[in-house]
Amino acid sequence: MFTPTLDSVVLSTFPIGWFFGFLYYTDVPSLLSVIVTIVAASQGRHWAASMLGIISCAFRQTNIIWFLYAYASSQLTYLRFRRALPGGSTPAKLHDPPALAAGLLDLVRSVRSAPMILQDILPTFVPYALTLALFGCFVVWNGGIVLGDKSNHVPSLHLPQLYYFIAFATIMGWPALISGDRGWKMLVNDVQDRIFGNRRRMMVHVAVSVAMGLSIKLFTIHHPFLLSDNRHYTFYIWRRIFLLHPIVPYLLIPGYIVCAWIWFLRVGREQTLLQTLLLPLCTLPVLLPTPLLEPRYFLIPYVLMRAQLADVSTWGLLLEGFWYSLINTGTMYVFLYKEREGVGRFMW
């Protein structure tokens, strides 16, 4: 039960979590509390999940979203695998087909079928509702969700944050992505088919690209911390890539789309449509209001998304561990030995 798998050992060295585990930051206990909340919910221990959810929100208030994710993911699993009711009657069924075989109409049908299964899942929601009520009381008492310095955490609509996240996730997780059972060549073919398979798909992606371009134009935020603090990777990424030329952010749009399809195809192999879309849906309210490009904000959604890759080969895990080790070694070296001014050290 407590014997760690190779997959979990490798993921424990994920650079963001590994590095901040050595510092007095709340990221690692926040991640841990979220994971145990999700595990408890998946095991049907919903009162325990409710209590653990309160603990997770004490570390990060935005963990209330992952608390709801724990409930929703447990209920989607329950609805997927539940058996017939006593007496042999067939329970109401949520329309939730396999992710890779689903289309846009299936999503509409899923929404339409949702009211029919509410009576089956609402009783389980009672402990979660109590925690939500406590959290609501906190928000009213605190005058907002932010605890501490509110001036530097003003919510702002930051649509490109989603694009940064999917690019970051692909760069960090590429060994696991290419080492599935079907191989990287088939993954490339599948992505090409999803984008260029027919004229309709090509036109849809052109429209999506235009919409993404508008969102980059209207909602890119040049945060003062990102422009002034040269002790972080994001300072150099922003200055040497995104500010290299005004057209660069738009040239990256095809890459964002490819990255999104790679993750959808890999995560959706053994999951239903709603199970696959639930995590991106919960990631939206966590990342969209954050004006600062900060890799620590990507920690929980990345770990949860990476944990959904169930067919990573042994050689892929070893390559992933080596990749993480290179990043960890480089980051720790510059943190310890790079020349600095004042008390600041170079870090994530």
C-alpha positions as CSV (number, residue, x, y, z in Angstrom):
1,M,0.0,0.0,0.0
2,F,2.8,2.5,0.9
3,T,5.3,1.1,-1.6
4,P,6.1,3.9,-4.0
5,T,6.0,3.2,-7.7
6,L,8.7,4.3,-10.1
7,D,6.2,6.7,-11.6
8,S,5.5,8.4,-8.2
9,V,9.2,8.5,-7.4
10,V,10.0,10.3,-10.6
11,L,7.1,12.7,-10.3
12,S,8.3,13.6,-6.8
13,T,11.4,15.1,-8.3
14,F,9.3,17.4,-10.5
15,P,11.5,20.6,-10.5
16,I,9.0,23.1,-9.1
17,G,8.0,20.9,-6.2
18,W,11.5,19.6,-5.6
19,F,13.1,23.0,-5.4
20,F,10.6,24.7,-3.2
21,G,10.6,21.7,-0.9
22,F,13.9,23.0,0.4
23,L,12.5,26.5,1.2
24,Y,9.8,27.9,3.5
25,Y,7.2,28.0,0.8
26,T,3.7,26.6,1.1
27,D,3.7,25.0,-2.4
28,V,4.7,21.4,-1.4
29,P,2.3,21.1,1.6
30,S,-0.4,22.7,-0.6
31,L,0.2,20.1,-3.2
32,L,0.3,17.3,-0.7
33,S,-3.0,18.3,1.0
34,V,-4.7,18.6,-2.4
35,I,-3.5,15.1,-3.5
36,V,-4.7,13.4,-0.2
37,T,-8.0,15.2,-0.6
38,I,-8.4,13.8,-4.1
39,V,-7.3,10.3,-2.9
40,A,-9.8,10.3,0.0
41,A,-12.6,11.4,-2.3
42,S,-11.7,8.7,-4.9
43,Q,-11.9,6.1,-2.1
44,G,-15.4,7.2,-1.1
45,R,-14.2,8.8,2.2
46,H,-16.0,12.0,1.6
47,W,-16.1,13.4,5.2
48,A,-12.3,12.9,5.4
49,A,-12.0,14.6,2.0
50,S,-14.0,17.5,3.3
51,M,-11.7,17.9,6.4
52,L,-8.6,17.6,4.2
53,G,-10.0,20.2,1.9
54,I,-10.2,22.7,4.7
55,I,-6.5,22.0,5.4
56,S,-5.6,22.5,1.7
57,C,-7.4,25.9,1.6
58,A,-5.4,27.0,4.7
59,F,-2.3,26.7,2.5
60,R,-3.7,28.3,-0.7
61,Q,-7.2,29.7,-0.9
62,T,-7.4,28.8,-4.6
63,N,-7.3,25.2,-3.5
64,I,-11.0,25.4,-3.1
65,I,-11.2,24.7,-6.8
66,W,-9.2,21.5,-6.4
67,F,-11.4,20.6,-3.5
68,L,-14.4,20.7,-5.9
69,Y,-12.3,18.8,-8.5
70,A,-11.8,16.0,-5.9
71,Y,-15.6,15.7,-5.5
72,A,-16.4,15.9,-9.3
73,S,-13.7,13.4,-10.3
74,S,-14.8,10.9,-7.7
75,Q,-18.4,11.2,-8.9
76,L,-17.5,10.8,-12.6
77,T,-15.6,7.6,-11.7
78,Y,-18.6,6.4,-9.7
79,L,-21.0,7.1,-12.5
80,R,-18.7,5.4,-15.0
81,F,-18.3,2.1,-13.1
82,R,-21.5,1.8,-11.0
83,R,-23.6,-1.3,-11.3
84,A,-27.3,-1.8,-11.7
85,L,-29.5,-0.8,-8.8
86,P,-30.9,-3.5,-6.3
87,G,-33.7,-5.4,-8.1
88,G,-31.9,-5.2,-11.4
89,S,-33.3,-1.8,-12.4
90,T,-31.1,0.4,-14.7
91,P,-29.9,3.6,-13.1
92,A,-30.0,6.9,-15.0
93,K,-26.9,7.2,-17.1
94,L,-24.7,10.2,-17.7
95,H,-23.8,10.5,-21.3
96,D,-20.0,10.3,-21.1
97,P,-18.4,8.5,-24.0
98,P,-14.6,7.7,-24.4
99,A,-12.7,10.9,-24.8
100,L,-11.0,10.1,-28.1
101,A,-14.2,8.9,-29.8
102,A,-16.3,11.9,-28.7
103,G,-17.3,15.0,-30.6
104,L,-18.8,18.4,-29.9
105,L,-22.4,17.0,-29.9
106,D,-21.4,14.5,-27.2
107,L,-20.5,17.3,-24.9
108,V,-24.0,18.8,-25.5
109,R,-25.6,15.5,-24.8
110,S,-23.5,15.2,-21.6
111,V,-24.8,18.5,-20.4
112,R,-28.4,17.6,-21.2
113,S,-28.1,14.2,-19.4
114,A,-26.6,15.8,-16.2
115,P,-29.9,16.7,-14.5
116,M,-31.0,13.0,-14.6
117,I,-28.1,11.8,-12.3
118,L,-28.2,14.7,-9.8
119,Q,-30.2,12.7,-7.3
120,D,-27.6,10.0,-7.3
121,I,-24.7,12.3,-6.5
122,L,-26.1,15.1,-4.4
123,P,-26.2,13.2,-1.1
124,T,-22.5,12.7,-1.4
125,F,-22.1,16.4,-1.7
126,V,-23.2,17.2,1.8
127,P,-19.8,17.2,3.5
128,Y,-18.4,19.2,0.6
129,A,-21.2,21.7,1.0
130,L,-20.3,22.3,4.6
131,T,-16.7,23.0,3.7
132,L,-17.9,25.4,1.0
133,A,-20.0,27.2,3.5
134,L,-17.1,27.6,5.9
135,F,-15.0,28.9,3.0
136,G,-17.7,31.4,2.0
137,C,-17.7,32.7,5.6
138,F,-14.0,33.2,5.4
139,V,-14.3,35.1,2.1
140,V,-16.9,37.4,3.7
141,W,-14.8,37.9,6.8
142,N,-11.6,38.5,4.9
143,G,-13.1,40.8,2.3
144,G,-12.0,38.6,-0.6
145,I,-10.2,35.3,-1.3
146,V,-6.7,36.7,-1.0
147,L,-5.1,36.3,2.4
148,G,-2.3,38.8,3.0
149,D,-1.0,41.4,0.5
150,K,-4.0,42.1,-1.7
151,S,-2.4,44.9,-3.6
152,N,-0.1,42.6,-5.5
153,H,-2.7,39.9,-6.0
154,V,-5.5,41.8,-7.8
155,P,-7.4,39.4,-10.0
156,S,-7.1,40.2,-13.7
157,L,-8.3,38.3,-16.8
158,H,-5.1,36.7,-18.1
159,L,-6.1,34.4,-21.0
160,P,-2.6,33.8,-22.3
161,Q,-1.8,32.2,-18.9
162,L,-3.4,29.1,-20.2
163,Y,-1.1,29.1,-23.2
164,Y,1.9,29.5,-21.0
165,F,0.8,26.6,-18.9
166,I,0.2,24.1,-21.7
167,A,3.6,25.0,-23.2
168,F,5.3,24.7,-19.8
169,A,3.6,21.3,-19.2
170,T,4.8,20.0,-22.6
171,I,8.3,21.1,-22.1
172,M,8.5,19.6,-18.6
173,G,6.6,16.4,-19.4
174,W,7.8,15.5,-23.0
175,P,9.5,12.2,-22.0
176,A,6.3,10.9,-20.5
177,L,4.3,12.2,-23.5
178,I,6.4,10.4,-26.2
179,S,6.7,7.1,-24.3
180,G,3.2,5.8,-24.4
181,D,2.2,2.4,-25.7
182,R,1.5,3.7,-29.2
183,G,4.8,5.5,-29.6
184,W,5.7,9.0,-30.5
185,K,5.3,8.5,-34.2
186,M,1.7,7.5,-33.8
187,L,1.2,10.5,-31.5
188,V,2.5,12.8,-34.2
189,N,0.2,11.2,-36.8
190,D,-2.8,11.5,-34.4
191,V,-2.1,15.3,-33.8
192,Q,-1.8,15.9,-37.6
193,D,-5.1,14.1,-38.2
194,R,-6.8,16.2,-35.5
195,I,-5.6,19.4,-37.0
196,F,-5.4,18.7,-40.8
197,G,-7.6,15.6,-41.1
198,N,-10.2,17.3,-43.2
199,R,-11.2,20.8,-44.4
200,R,-13.6,21.3,-41.5
201,R,-10.9,20.6,-38.9
202,M,-8.5,23.0,-40.6
203,M,-11.1,25.8,-40.7
204,V,-11.9,25.2,-37.0
205,H,-8.3,25.5,-36.1
206,V,-7.9,28.7,-38.2
207,A,-10.8,30.2,-36.3
208,V,-9.3,29.1,-33.0
209,S,-6.0,30.6,-33.9
210,V,-7.6,33.9,-34.7
211,A,-9.4,33.9,-31.4
212,M,-6.2,33.1,-29.6
213,G,-4.4,35.9,-31.4
214,L,-7.1,38.3,-30.3
215,S,-6.8,37.1,-26.7
216,I,-3.0,37.6,-26.8
217,K,-3.5,41.1,-28.2
218,L,-6.1,42.1,-25.6
219,F,-5.2,40.2,-22.5
220,T,-1.4,39.9,-22.3
221,I,-0.2,41.3,-19.0
222,H,3.3,42.7,-18.6
223,H,3.5,42.4,-14.8
224,P,5.9,44.8,-13.1
225,F,7.5,41.9,-11.2
226,L,8.1,40.0,-14.5
227,L,9.8,43.0,-16.0
228,S,12.0,44.0,-13.0
229,D,13.0,41.0,-11.1
230,N,16.0,39.3,-12.8
231,R,16.4,36.6,-10.2
232,H,13.9,34.3,-12.0
233,Y,13.7,32.2,-15.1
234,T,10.5,33.9,-16.2
235,F,12.3,37.3,-16.4
236,Y,14.7,35.9,-19.1
237,I,12.0,33.9,-20.9
238,W,9.9,37.0,-21.1
239,R,12.7,39.3,-22.2
240,R,14.4,37.0,-24.7
241,I,11.5,35.3,-26.2
242,F,8.2,37.2,-25.8
243,L,9.7,40.6,-26.1
244,L,12.2,39.7,-28.8
245,H,9.7,41.0,-31.4
246,P,6.0,42.0,-31.3
247,I,5.1,39.1,-33.6
248,V,6.7,36.4,-31.5
249,P,3.7,35.8,-29.1
250,Y,1.5,35.2,-32.2
251,L,4.0,32.8,-33.9
252,L,3.7,30.6,-30.8
253,I,0.0,30.0,-31.3
254,P,0.4,26.8,-33.5
255,G,2.7,25.4,-30.8
256,Y,0.1,26.0,-28.1
257,I,-2.5,24.2,-30.2
258,V,-0.2,21.2,-30.9
259,C,0.7,21.0,-27.2
260,A,-3.0,21.0,-26.2
261,W,-3.8,18.2,-28.6
262,I,-0.8,16.1,-27.4
263,W,-2.1,16.3,-23.8
264,F,-5.7,15.6,-24.8
265,L,-4.8,12.6,-26.9
266,R,-2.5,11.1,-24.2
267,V,-4.7,11.8,-21.2
268,G,-7.9,10.8,-23.0
269,R,-6.7,7.4,-24.0
270,E,-8.2,5.6,-20.9
271,Q,-10.7,8.2,-19.8
272,T,-14.1,9.5,-20.7
273,L,-14.8,12.8,-22.3
274,L,-15.9,14.5,-19.0
275,Q,-13.1,12.9,-17.0
276,T,-10.6,14.4,-19.5
277,L,-12.2,17.8,-19.7
278,L,-12.7,18.2,-15.9
279,L,-9.1,19.1,-15.1
280,P,-8.8,21.8,-17.8
281,L,-12.1,23.2,-16.6
282,C,-10.9,23.5,-13.0
283,T,-7.6,25.0,-14.2
284,L,-9.4,27.9,-15.8
285,P,-10.5,29.7,-12.5
286,V,-7.1,29.0,-10.9
287,L,-4.9,30.5,-13.7
288,L,-7.1,33.0,-15.5
289,P,-7.2,35.6,-12.7
290,T,-3.5,35.5,-12.0
291,P,-1.7,38.4,-13.7
292,L,1.8,37.2,-13.0
293,L,3.6,34.5,-15.0
294,E,4.7,32.3,-12.1
295,P,5.7,28.6,-12.6
296,R,4.6,27.8,-9.0
297,Y,1.0,28.4,-10.0
298,F,1.4,25.5,-12.5
299,L,2.5,23.0,-9.9
300,I,-0.8,21.4,-8.9
301,P,-2.5,21.3,-12.4
302,Y,0.7,19.9,-13.9
303,V,1.1,17.1,-11.3
304,L,-2.6,16.2,-11.6
305,M,-2.5,16.2,-15.4
306,R,0.8,14.2,-15.5
307,A,-0.6,11.6,-13.0
308,Q,-3.4,10.9,-15.6
309,L,-0.8,9.4,-18.0
310,A,-1.2,5.7,-17.3
311,D,0.9,4.1,-20.0
312,V,4.3,5.7,-19.6
313,S,7.0,3.1,-20.3
314,T,9.9,2.3,-18.0
315,W,12.4,3.9,-20.4
316,G,10.1,7.0,-20.5
317,L,10.1,7.3,-16.7
318,L,13.9,7.0,-16.6
319,L,14.2,9.6,-19.3
320,E,11.8,11.8,-17.4
321,G,13.7,11.4,-14.2
322,F,17.0,12.3,-16.0
323,W,15.3,15.4,-17.5
324,Y,14.1,16.5,-14.1
325,S,17.5,15.9,-12.6
326,L,19.2,18.1,-15.2
327,I,16.8,20.9,-14.4
328,N,17.1,20.4,-10.7
329,T,20.9,20.4,-10.8
330,G,21.1,23.5,-12.9
331,T,18.6,25.4,-10.7
332,M,20.3,24.4,-7.5
333,Y,23.7,25.3,-8.9
334,V,22.7,28.9,-9.8
335,F,20.8,29.2,-6.5
336,L,23.9,28.3,-4.5
337,Y,26.8,29.6,-6.5
338,K,25.6,32.4,-8.9
339,E,27.0,35.8,-7.9
340,R,24.3,38.0,-6.4
341,E,23.7,41.4,-5.1
342,G,22.0,41.9,-1.7
343,V,20.0,39.0,-0.3
344,G,18.4,37.8,-3.5
345,R,19.2,34.5,-5.1
346,F,18.4,33.2,-8.5
347,M,15.5,30.7,-8.4
348,W,12.3,29.6,-10.1
